[in-house]
Amino acid sequence: MNTHEVADYLRIKERKVYDLVAQRRIPCTRAAGKWLFPKDLIDQWLLQNAEAVPDNQPQSTPPPIIAGSHDPLLDWAVRESGSGLAVLFNGSLDGLERFRAGDAMACGLHVLDADSGEYNAPLLERNLNHQPVVAIEWARRQQGLILAPGNPLGIQNLADAIDKRFAVRQKEAGSHVLLQYLLQQSALDPACLQVAGSPFRSENEVAQAVVNNEADVGLGIAAAAAQFKLDFLPLWQERYDLLIWRRYYFEPPLQRLLQFCQQPAFSVRAAEWIGYDTQALGQVRFNSQT
C-alpha cells in the first residue's frame, strides 16, 4: 500500500502516517522515493500496537442516522418506535462509507460475498475488523423478480427476464451485488441485460417502475412487490444486518428501536409483510476484534 492507501486503511490522515514513519513506529519500506507499507506487516502491527493509531470510533457523537440499504420494515419501525433516529437509505456500500466516516450511528447491509456465500461479515472483516463495531441480524428477506400483475410476459426465471426492460439498482446497493452474482450463477452475461432507464434508489422505486410500466421486471424483495400488488418470483433468501458502533448500541436511540422490536405491534407487522423472517433479530453476526 502507498501512503494514501494505508491512511485510508487505518482511517487516519496522511499527515499522521508521515509522523508514524518519522518516529519509526510503523512498518514501511522506501522504493523509488516513495514509502510503501506491506499489508501483512500493517495487520500484524495493528494487532501488536493498537494504541499507536487513534481510536477509529468517531471522535464526536455521530448523528442519529441509520444509513445504508433500504428496508421497508426498518423504515416503519424507526418511525413507530419514537427512537429519534432518521434514515438515509442510499445503498449498502454508500451507507458503509458514511458509517466509516462517522456520519451515521448505524448502517443497514445485505452484501453477499460471492466467494464464501456469506452475508456482510466478509465485507466487515476486510474493512472494519480493527474498529469497535458490531453487526446484528435485522431480518431474512426473500429476494426475487418483481413482475406485473398476472405475469403477462410469462417470466419463469432470470434467463427469461434478461431481454426484458429490467429495473436495476445503483451499484452501491446490495441488490445490485446480488443481481451480478445470480447472473454469474446462471451463466448469463450482464452486458445483455436490457436496463430500464437510470438505476433506482430503493426497493419501492423498483416496484413503482413496474407499476408505471417503466420496467417489465426488477430484482427486489417480496414485501415491496406485495405492497404494490405485483407478482413475485422468489429467487434467493438474504440476510439484512444492522452495523452499529459498539458504544452507541447501548445509547437510547438504538435501544428504543430494539425494545420496540420486542413488542407485539412489531411482530404483527413483520408477519403481515410477505417474505420477512425476524426470528433471529438481534443475534450478533459480526463482532470486530477491537
Rosetta blueprint (number, residue, H / E / L):
1 M L
2 N L
3 T H
4 H H
5 E H
6 V H
7 A H
8 D H
9 Y H
10 L H
11 R L
12 I L
13 K L
14 E H
15 R H
16 K H
17 V H
18 Y H
19 D H
20 L H
21 V H
22 A H
23 Q L
24 R L
25 R L
26 I L
27 P L
28 C L
29 T E
30 R E
31 A E
32 A L
33 G L
34 K E
35 W E
36 L E
37 F L
38 P L
39 K H
40 D H
41 L H
42 I H
43 D H
44 Q H
45 W H
46 L H
47 L H
48 Q H
49 N L
50 A H
51 E H
52 A H
53 V L
54 P L
55 D L
56 N L
57 Q L
58 P L
59 Q L
60 S L
61 T L
62 P L
63 P L
64 P L
65 I E
66 I E
67 A E
68 G E
69 S L
70 H L
71 D L
72 P H
73 L H
74 L H
75 D H
76 W H
77 A H
78 V H
79 R H
80 E H
81 S H
82 G L
83 S L
84 G L
85 L L
86 A E
87 V E
88 L E
89 F E
90 N L
91 G L
92 S H
93 L H
94 D H
95 G H
96 L H
97 E H
98 R H
99 F H
100 R H
101 A L
102 G L
103 D L
104 A L
105 M L
106 A E
107 C E
108 G E
109 L E
110 H L
111 V L
112 L E
113 D L
114 A L
115 D L
116 S L
117 G L
118 E L
119 Y E
120 N L
121 A H
122 P H
123 L H
124 L H
125 E H
126 R H
127 N H
128 L H
129 N L
130 H L
131 Q L
132 P L
133 V E
134 V E
135 A E
136 I E
137 E E
138 W E
139 A E
140 R E
141 R E
142 Q E
143 Q E
144 G E
145 L E
146 I E
147 L E
148 A L
149 P L
150 G L
151 N L
152 P L
153 L L
154 G L
155 I L
156 Q L
157 N L
158 L H
159 A H
160 D H
161 A H
162 I L
163 D L
164 K L
165 R L
166 F E
167 A E
168 V L
169 R E
170 Q L
171 K L
172 E L
173 A L
174 G H
175 S H
176 H H
177 V H
178 L H
179 L H
180 Q H
181 Y H
182 L H
183 L H
184 Q H
185 Q H
186 S L
187 A L
188 L L
189 D L
190 P H
191 A H
192 C H
193 L L
194 Q L
195 V E
196 A L
197 G L
198 S L
199 P L
200 F E
201 R L
202 S L
203 E H
204 N H
205 E H
206 V H
207 A H
208 Q H
209 A H
210 V H
211 V H
212 N L
213 N L
214 E L
215 A L
216 D L
217 V E
218 G E
219 L E
220 G E
221 I E
222 A H
223 A H
224 A H
225 A H
226 A H
227 Q H
228 F L
229 K L
230 L L
231 D E
232 F E
233 L E
234 P E
235 L E
236 W E
237 Q E
238 E E
239 R E
240 Y E
241 D E
242 L E
243 L E
244 I E
245 W E
246 R H
247 R H
248 Y H
249 Y H
250 F L
251 E L
252 P H
253 P H
254 L H
255 Q H
256 R H
257 L H
258 L H
259 Q H
260 F H
261 C L
262 Q L
263 Q L
264 P H
265 A H
266 F H
267 S H
268 V H
269 R H
270 A H
271 A H
272 E H
273 W L
274 I L
275 G L
276 Y E
277 D E
278 T L
279 Q L
280 A L
281 L L
282 G L
283 Q L
284 V E
285 R E
286 F E
287 N E
288 S L
289 Q L
290 T L
